[in-house]
Amino acid sequence: MPTVRLLLAPEDIRSDDFVSIYSPMRNAVSELTEHAELAGLIAKKTPVPAGVPLRVMDCSLPFVVCAVIEPGGGEAGPVILDLREVQLCRLRSGFVNAIVSFESSDSEKEGESQNDGVPF
């Protein structure tokens, strides 16, 4: 199995890549963690939590436009990331497929309303 570089350099990010936020940049974290009461702001610096699968739609460095991959295969967004503030990592297709394989709650509700609660 070929090795995949964990963190992506900005110039290695391409349209249709599956990525996730790995972490906020260290200097952004260290500024906030100096004061314990400000530690909660770290989550606000990133528009989506680390580990959430994203599909790169386009980039104009240092900005990257992504769509959030939803259960059932839908996409939400756009999410605009500033690569000066976050580090991205590439995701394996199996990871993304695991998320897509779950049915979204919206599609389950639609199916129930069309069948009046009858499961077939």
Backbone as a chain_set.jsonl record, in Angstrom:
{"seq": "MPTVRLLLAPEDIRSDDFVSIYSPMRNAVSELTEHAELAGLIAKKTPVPAGVPLRVMDCSLPFVVCAVIEPGGGEAGPVILDLREVQLCRLRSGFVNAIVSFESSDSEKEGESQNDGVPF", "coords": {"N": [[0.851, -1.178, 0.0], [0.662, 2.181, -0.909], [2.313, 4.929, 0.687], [0.77, 7.751, 2.182], [1.089, 11.146, 2.37], [0.587, 12.786, 5.379], [-0.031, 15.542, 6.225], [-0.995, 18.229, 4.143], [0.722, 20.271, 1.87], [0.05, 23.625, 0.905], [0.301, 23.954, -1.924], [-0.149, 21.418, -2.849], [-2.815, 20.858, -2.822], [-5.712, 19.983, -4.533], [-8.539, 20.367, -6.769], [-11.425, 18.403, -6.079], [-10.107, 16.761, -4.265], [-10.284, 14.841, -1.28], [-10.367, 15.999, 1.906], [-9.544, 16.941, 5.302], [-9.776, 19.083, 8.153], [-6.876, 19.128, 9.926], [-5.633, 20.341, 12.102], [-5.752, 23.475, 13.921], [-3.422, 26.072, 13.077], [-0.275, 26.143, 14.765], [0.61, 28.613, 15.938], [-1.766, 30.046, 16.181], [-3.117, 28.496, 18.023], [-1.395, 28.584, 20.276], [-1.498, 31.286, 21.012], [-4.115, 31.473, 21.929], [-4.289, 29.56, 23.973], [-2.811, 30.531, 26.024], [-4.28, 31.765, 27.952], [-6.516, 30.241, 29.977], [-9.29, 30.682, 29.987], [-9.788, 31.522, 27.433], [-9.487, 29.334, 25.859], [-11.692, 28.036, 24.742], [-12.186, 29.402, 22.413], [-10.738, 28.29, 20.38], [-12.113, 26.319, 18.939], [-13.889, 27.943, 17.587], [-12.302, 29.109, 15.69], [-12.093, 27.387, 13.598], [-14.204, 26.461, 10.957], [-15.431, 23.967, 10.692], [-15.315, 20.912, 12.584], [-12.242, 19.093, 13.302], [-11.54, 16.222, 11.342], [-13.958, 16.011, 9.988], [-15.16, 15.13, 6.843], [-14.246, 16.761, 3.837], [-14.766, 18.024, 0.526], [-12.652, 19.339, -1.825], [-13.435, 22.118, -3.672], [-12.392, 24.276, -5.095], [-9.417, 26.299, -5.22], [-7.751, 29.264, -4.252], [-5.0, 30.331, -3.388], [-4.343, 31.966, -0.332], [-6.74, 30.638, 0.183], [-9.276, 28.12, 0.364], [-12.026, 26.584, -1.082], [-14.523, 24.504, 0.052], [-16.737, 21.653, 0.158], [-18.852, 20.189, 2.549], [-18.969, 16.797, 3.218], [-21.806, 14.865, 3.515], [-23.726, 12.414, 5.427], [-25.139, 9.862, 3.425], [-24.302, 10.949, 1.091], [-24.752, 13.544, 0.241], [-23.887, 17.061, -0.106], [-22.825, 19.913, 1.715], [-22.493, 23.422, 2.201], [-20.986, 26.437, 0.983], [-17.729, 25.93, 2.526], [-15.239, 28.021, 3.493], [-11.859, 27.975, 3.778], [-8.977, 29.271, 5.379], [-5.752, 28.825, 4.701], [-3.69, 29.792, 6.173], [-4.5, 29.598, 8.692], [-5.354, 27.003, 9.265], [-4.363, 23.532, 9.107], [-4.454, 21.084, 6.598], [-5.326, 17.664, 5.969], [-5.037, 14.823, 3.846], [-7.709, 12.615, 3.033], [-8.428, 9.143, 3.046], [-10.192, 7.342, 0.515], [-11.835, 5.319, 1.48], [-12.521, 6.172, 4.044], [-14.147, 8.379, 3.495], [-16.154, 7.071, 2.039], [-17.261, 5.54, 4.087], [-18.651, 7.463, 5.574], [-20.451, 8.385, 3.645], [-21.95, 6.09, 3.238], [-23.813, 5.957, 5.275], [-27.242, 6.619, 5.764], [-28.866, 9.715, 5.428], [-30.729, 11.535, 7.902], [-32.748, 13.089, 6.826], [-33.383, 11.87, 4.35], [-34.427, 9.483, 5.278], [-36.722, 10.358, 6.59], [-38.154, 11.405, 4.432], [-38.664, 9.082, 2.98], [-40.366, 7.746, 4.766], [-42.586, 9.45, 4.807], [-43.509, 9.242, 2.217], [-44.331, 6.63, 2.135], [-46.134, 6.466, 4.165], [-45.204, 5.539, 6.661], [-44.962, 2.814, 6.257], [-42.673, 0.249, 5.942], [-41.959, -0.816, 3.436]], "CA": [[0.0, 0.0, 0.0], [1.507, 3.369, -0.954], [2.151, 5.839, 1.816], [0.129, 9.016, 1.859], [1.56, 12.2, 3.245], [-0.51, 13.157, 6.262], [-0.371, 16.954, 6.081], [-0.856, 18.708, 2.769], [1.238, 21.608, 1.6], [-0.968, 24.341, 0.124], [0.426, 23.749, -3.367], [-0.55, 20.044, -3.179], [-4.277, 20.738, -2.728], [-6.325, 20.007, -5.861], [-9.994, 20.192, -6.835], [-11.957, 17.054, -5.878], [-9.422, 16.056, -3.184], [-10.993, 14.697, -0.016], [-9.479, 16.484, 2.958], [-10.146, 17.313, 6.57], [-8.924, 19.934, 8.969], [-6.048, 18.344, 10.837], [-5.539, 21.14, 13.327], [-5.431, 24.889, 13.708], [-1.984, 26.316, 13.06], [0.261, 26.204, 16.124], [0.669, 29.958, 16.513], [-3.122, 30.438, 16.549], [-3.447, 27.764, 19.238], [-0.605, 29.047, 21.411], [-2.009, 32.585, 21.438], [-5.366, 31.302, 22.655], [-4.169, 28.713, 25.153], [-2.089, 31.223, 27.094], [-5.29, 32.049, 28.961], [-7.436, 29.096, 29.984], [-10.651, 31.098, 29.678], [-9.907, 31.733, 25.991], [-9.276, 28.069, 25.146], [-12.904, 27.712, 23.995], [-12.202, 30.095, 21.125], [-10.043, 27.505, 19.361], [-13.123, 25.686, 18.084], [-14.509, 28.963, 16.754], [-11.379, 29.486, 14.632], [-12.273, 26.482, 12.471], [-15.632, 26.402, 10.63], [-15.901, 22.595, 10.904], [-14.372, 20.207, 13.458], [-11.243, 18.203, 12.7], [-12.048, 14.897, 11.01], [-15.13, 16.07, 9.115], [-14.689, 15.049, 5.462], [-14.509, 17.885, 2.941], [-14.314, 17.879, -0.867], [-12.132, 20.61, -2.321], [-14.11, 22.567, -4.89], [-11.414, 25.101, -5.803], [-8.565, 27.049, -4.305], [-7.026, 30.457, -4.658], [-4.191, 30.429, -2.174], [-4.363, 30.936, 0.716], [-8.11, 30.227, 0.487], [-9.764, 26.885, -0.246], [-13.479, 26.432, -0.989], [-14.826, 23.081, 0.214], [-18.089, 21.201, 0.475], [-18.879, 19.195, 3.616], [-19.592, 15.539, 2.795], [-22.844, 14.486, 4.471], [-24.208, 11.038, 5.315], [-26.012, 9.676, 2.281], [-23.615, 11.423, -0.101], [-25.006, 14.949, -0.068], [-22.838, 18.023, 0.225], [-23.28, 21.184, 2.27], [-21.429, 24.414, 2.148], [-19.537, 26.198, 0.965], [-16.865, 26.24, 3.647], [-14.033, 28.673, 2.99], [-10.773, 27.809, 4.738], [-7.768, 30.081, 5.218], [-4.65, 27.91, 4.994], [-2.783, 30.397, 7.148], [-5.066, 29.321, 10.005], [-5.586, 25.572, 9.485], [-3.614, 22.551, 8.33], [-5.335, 20.068, 6.027], [-4.754, 16.353, 5.669], [-5.783, 14.078, 2.83], [-8.478, 11.491, 3.555], [-8.563, 7.968, 2.188], [-11.546, 7.228, -0.038], [-12.608, 4.437, 2.349], [-13.037, 6.994, 5.137], [-15.253, 9.155, 2.937], [-17.218, 6.123, 1.71], [-17.915, 5.139, 5.334], [-19.605, 8.527, 5.905], [-21.479, 8.406, 2.596], [-22.79, 4.885, 3.33], [-24.909, 6.188, 6.211], [-28.364, 7.379, 5.218], [-29.143, 10.938, 6.178], [-32.036, 11.501, 8.568], [-33.722, 13.712, 5.93], [-33.853, 10.907, 3.352], [-35.254, 8.506, 5.976], [-38.013, 10.991, 6.831], [-38.852, 11.493, 3.151], [-39.147, 7.746, 2.661], [-41.501, 7.447, 5.634], [-43.759, 10.231, 4.432], [-44.028, 8.739, 0.956], [-44.927, 5.312, 2.368], [-46.981, 6.571, 5.336], [-44.664, 4.74, 7.74], [-44.822, 1.423, 5.863], [-41.242, 0.107, 5.593], [-41.708, -1.419, 2.111]], "C": [[0.896, 1.24, 0.0], [1.259, 4.256, 0.263], [1.548, 7.142, 1.33], [0.627, 10.044, 2.863], [0.392, 12.718, 4.068], [-0.936, 14.601, 6.06], [-0.105, 17.41, 4.661], [-0.232, 20.097, 2.743], [0.191, 22.326, 0.749], [-0.896, 24.073, -1.378], [0.042, 22.337, -3.805], [-2.061, 19.837, -3.156], [-4.887, 20.946, -4.119], [-7.844, 19.881, -5.758], [-10.337, 18.714, -6.767], [-11.139, 16.203, -4.911], [-10.371, 15.934, -2.005], [-10.014, 15.025, 1.093], [-10.276, 16.669, 4.246], [-9.218, 18.298, 7.254], [-8.18, 19.021, 9.928], [-5.94, 19.06, 12.175], [-5.398, 22.608, 12.964], [-3.91, 25.047, 13.716], [-1.501, 26.558, 14.482], [0.251, 27.614, 16.711], [-0.72, 30.449, 16.908], [-3.521, 29.756, 17.855], [-2.69, 28.339, 20.427], [-1.074, 30.408, 21.904], [-3.247, 32.423, 22.296], [-5.199, 30.527, 23.958], [-3.346, 29.359, 26.262], [-3.037, 31.532, 28.241], [-6.366, 30.971, 28.886], [-8.856, 29.507, 29.596], [-10.859, 31.338, 28.184], [-9.792, 30.439, 25.196], [-10.497, 27.667, 24.326], [-12.97, 28.38, 22.644], [-11.528, 29.291, 20.02], [-11.041, 26.874, 18.403], [-13.768, 26.702, 17.151], [-13.605, 29.386, 15.606], [-11.542, 28.59, 13.409], [-13.773, 26.322, 12.202], [-16.247, 25.012, 10.77], [-14.877, 21.888, 11.796], [-13.37, 19.367, 12.672], [-11.881, 16.84, 12.455], [-13.271, 14.889, 10.122], [-14.647, 16.052, 7.666], [-15.165, 16.223, 4.609], [-14.051, 17.521, 1.538], [-13.875, 19.26, -1.336], [-12.835, 20.94, -3.627], [-13.156, 23.401, -5.743], [-10.535, 25.787, -4.768], [-7.925, 28.227, -5.026], [-6.219, 30.831, -3.424], [-4.152, 31.834, -1.632], [-5.748, 30.388, 1.036], [-8.491, 28.975, -0.3], [-11.272, 26.826, -0.018], [-13.778, 24.934, -0.98], [-16.32, 22.873, 0.411], [-17.967, 20.151, 1.57], [-19.605, 17.961, 3.087], [-20.554, 15.101, 3.888], [-23.168, 13.001, 4.349], [-25.214, 10.924, 4.176], [-25.419, 10.227, 0.995], [-23.884, 12.859, -0.488], [-23.821, 15.822, 0.323], [-23.484, 19.294, 0.752], [-22.136, 22.177, 2.165], [-21.896, 25.639, 1.411], [-18.883, 26.533, 2.3], [-15.599, 26.827, 3.059], [-12.977, 28.612, 4.085], [-9.612, 28.715, 4.369], [-6.6, 29.204, 5.645], [-3.579, 28.526, 5.89], [-3.253, 30.08, 8.559], [-5.277, 27.846, 10.3], [-4.628, 24.747, 8.635], [-4.6, 21.503, 7.84], [-4.587, 18.761, 5.858], [-5.646, 15.679, 4.631], [-6.504, 12.921, 3.502], [-8.492, 10.355, 2.541], [-10.002, 7.874, 1.704], [-12.419, 6.319, 0.818], [-13.23, 5.177, 3.521], [-14.265, 7.771, 4.668], [-16.427, 8.231, 2.607], [-17.966, 5.643, 2.951], [-18.954, 6.174, 5.75], [-20.772, 8.517, 4.918], [-22.433, 7.216, 2.734], [-23.926, 5.023, 4.332], [-26.007, 6.986, 5.512], [-28.555, 8.624, 6.063], [-30.515, 10.835, 6.803], [-33.11, 12.125, 7.688], [-34.268, 12.709, 4.917], [-34.707, 9.83, 4.006], [-36.648, 9.077, 6.208], [-38.824, 11.096, 5.548], [-39.439, 10.146, 2.774], [-40.348, 7.366, 3.491], [-42.745, 8.188, 5.196], [-44.347, 9.746, 3.125], [-44.762, 7.408, 1.155], [-45.857, 5.31, 3.574], [-46.524, 5.637, 6.459], [-44.509, 3.269, 7.425], [-43.395, 1.207, 5.361], [-40.969, -0.503, 4.237], [-42.546, -0.778, 1.04]], "O": [[1.801, 1.339, 0.828], [0.149, 4.322, 0.793], [1.789, 7.575, 0.203], [0.582, 9.817, 4.072], [-0.663, 13.049, 3.527], [-2.1, 14.857, 5.752], [0.89, 17.023, 4.048], [-0.619, 20.981, 3.507], [-0.488, 21.685, -0.052], [-1.932, 23.977, -2.035], [-0.082, 22.077, -5.002], [-2.534, 18.738, -3.447], [-4.617, 21.943, -4.789], [-8.366, 19.351, -4.778], [-9.629, 17.875, -7.325], [-11.443, 15.021, -4.746], [-11.175, 16.833, -1.759], [-8.958, 14.404, 1.206], [-11.502, 16.568, 4.268], [-8.021, 18.341, 6.97], [-8.791, 18.237, 10.655], [-6.13, 18.464, 13.236], [-4.983, 22.952, 11.857], [-3.203, 24.23, 14.306], [-2.229, 27.111, 15.306], [-0.089, 27.783, 17.882], [-0.847, 31.198, 17.876], [-4.183, 30.361, 18.697], [-3.283, 28.56, 21.483], [-1.049, 30.66, 23.109], [-3.423, 33.143, 23.279], [-5.889, 30.806, 24.939], [-3.203, 28.778, 27.337], [-2.615, 31.555, 29.397], [-7.036, 30.812, 27.866], [-9.555, 28.739, 28.935], [-11.999, 31.355, 27.719], [-9.982, 30.446, 23.98], [-10.343, 27.01, 23.296], [-13.752, 27.954, 21.795], [-11.728, 29.581, 18.841], [-10.837, 26.892, 17.189], [-14.155, 26.354, 16.035], [-14.088, 29.969, 14.635], [-11.173, 28.982, 12.302], [-14.536, 26.072, 13.135], [-17.459, 24.89, 10.949], [-13.695, 22.23, 11.766], [-13.62, 18.982, 11.529], [-12.67, 16.362, 13.27], [-13.599, 13.851, 9.548], [-13.81, 16.872, 7.291], [-16.33, 16.617, 4.658], [-13.07, 16.797, 1.368], [-14.633, 20.227, -1.254], [-12.832, 20.146, -4.568], [-13.116, 23.253, -6.964], [-10.874, 25.844, -3.587], [-7.612, 28.183, -6.216], [-6.69, 31.548, -2.541], [-3.95, 32.79, -2.38], [-5.921, 29.733, 2.064], [-8.095, 28.791, -1.451], [-11.74, 26.998, 1.107], [-13.354, 24.194, -1.867], [-17.057, 23.789, 0.777], [-17.07, 19.309, 1.522], [-20.719, 18.062, 2.572], [-20.167, 14.98, 5.051], [-22.923, 12.391, 3.308], [-26.051, 11.809, 3.994], [-25.969, 10.001, -0.084], [-23.302, 13.354, -1.453], [-22.887, 15.378, 0.99], [-24.552, 19.7, 0.294], [-20.968, 21.803, 2.055], [-23.098, 25.844, 1.238], [-19.412, 27.313, 3.093], [-14.954, 26.2, 2.218], [-13.176, 29.133, 5.183], [-9.304, 28.903, 3.192], [-6.471, 28.873, 6.823], [-2.655, 27.831, 6.315], [-2.505, 30.265, 9.52], [-5.37, 27.463, 11.466], [-4.148, 25.194, 7.593], [-5.483, 21.081, 8.586], [-3.377, 18.744, 5.634], [-6.847, 15.938, 4.554], [-5.976, 12.312, 4.432], [-8.559, 10.583, 1.333], [-10.925, 8.282, 2.408], [-13.631, 6.524, 0.881], [-14.338, 4.852, 3.946], [-15.288, 7.814, 5.352], [-17.577, 8.58, 2.873], [-19.165, 5.37, 2.886], [-20.027, 5.808, 6.23], [-21.933, 8.628, 5.312], [-23.606, 7.328, 2.38], [-24.907, 4.283, 4.254], [-25.725, 7.916, 4.757], [-28.416, 8.579, 7.285], [-31.379, 10.123, 6.291], [-34.275, 11.739, 7.784], [-35.47, 12.688, 4.649], [-35.621, 9.306, 3.37], [-37.644, 8.373, 6.046], [-40.039, 10.9, 5.562], [-40.574, 10.066, 2.304], [-41.267, 6.726, 2.982], [-43.841, 7.628, 5.208], [-45.56, 9.825, 2.93], [-45.704, 7.101, 0.425], [-46.328, 4.245, 3.974], [-47.35, 5.018, 7.129], [-43.971, 2.527, 8.248], [-42.951, 1.906, 4.45], [-39.799, -0.698, 3.906], [-42.459, -1.164, -0.125]]}, "num_chains": 1, "name": "protein.A"}
